[in-house]
Amino acid sequence: MGRPVLWLNDRAGMDARSLTYTTPPLEADMHIAGPPPLDLMVSSTHSDGAISVYLEDVDPTGRSATSPKAACG
């Protein structure tokens, strides 16, 4: 079937082609237990589409990595 389209250990390339929301760096480490909640309202003029949501950790060099357990799609 071809190559995978998701590179979970380095998402910078995909992030550059996607709509992203980034917060300022956290002041302390944070532990997230369980799937993160998401409330999303979407409107479109198209008859179909696809939305994927990822929680990423971005290091000081700009490299972003996704936790497989934190990906909701």
C-alpha positions, 0 to 999 in steps of 0.5 A, spaced: 500 500 500 505 505 500 508 509 505 505 511 512 503 518 512 504 519 519 511 520 522 509 520 529 516 521 532 517 528 527 511 531 525 514 538 523 513 537 516 506 535 517 505 541 521 508 546 516 502 543 511 496 543 517 492 548 521 496 548 528 494 551 535 501 552 539 501 554 546 507 558 550 512 553 553 509 550 559 513 552 566 513 545 568 512 538 566 505 536 566 502 529 566 496 527 562 492 521 564 487 518 559 485 521 553 485 528 552 478 531 551 476 535 545 470 539 543 470 541 536 465 544 532 466 544 524 462 547 518 464 546 511 461 547 504 464 540 502 460 533 502 465 530 506 472 531 509 477 528 514 479 531 521 485 528 525 487 531 532 494 530 535 497 532 542 504 534 540 510 535 544 515 540 541 522 541 543 526 547 544 529 546 537 522 545 534 521 538 533 514 535 534 513 528 536 506 525 538 504 520 543 500 515 540 496 514 546 494 522 545 492 522 538 485 522 537 482 522 530 
